[in-house]
């Protein structure tokens, strides 16, 4: 559920009271532990935390006009979510392992996590101390280094049943050291020297 709000205050004001209180609580935790070289603002219809161009002029590789995304906070249709891209940057999965283990030790509700997305319905579902530490462990300089290392690994795409441009039954994508599997009945993939485009 992408918001059209252009400022964080407008975004918060647009939320129902219970959602607003929950998002504000998590936001305060993020801000209290965020490295000074990150900035807060609206990105992709969510409250975003990113490396600004004054620190990292290249910006985000998929959209250089955007600062380099690090984390985000959003109220979705059926849940709220925290996106911590910093956990998945680079090929070293030690951060992810630590995060899962620390969450279990916290005794909180079972972690409901996708690729960098932590879903929750109330603040009590969250291990806020673990989230705090995850944010603290990744200052902007460290994040940029991990991001660039991962970007240097490139993007590898393996397609079943297709050569070059065609139709695939399955797709494996490795981006920044992480593997994503996509199963599709019809998937068009076109690759060029600058990258690949994928369409259903």
Buried (B, 14 or more C-beta within 10 A) or exposed (E): EEBEBEEBEEBBEEBEEEBBEBBBEBBEBBEEBBBEBBBBBBBEBBBBBBBBBEBBEEBBEEEEEBBBBBBBBBBEEEBBBBBBBBBBBBEEEEBBEBBBEBBEEBEBBEBEBEEBBBBBEEBEBBBBEBBBBBBEBBBBEBBBEBBBBBBEEEEEBEBEEBEEEEEBEBBBBBBBBBEEEEEBEEBBBEBEEEEBEBEE
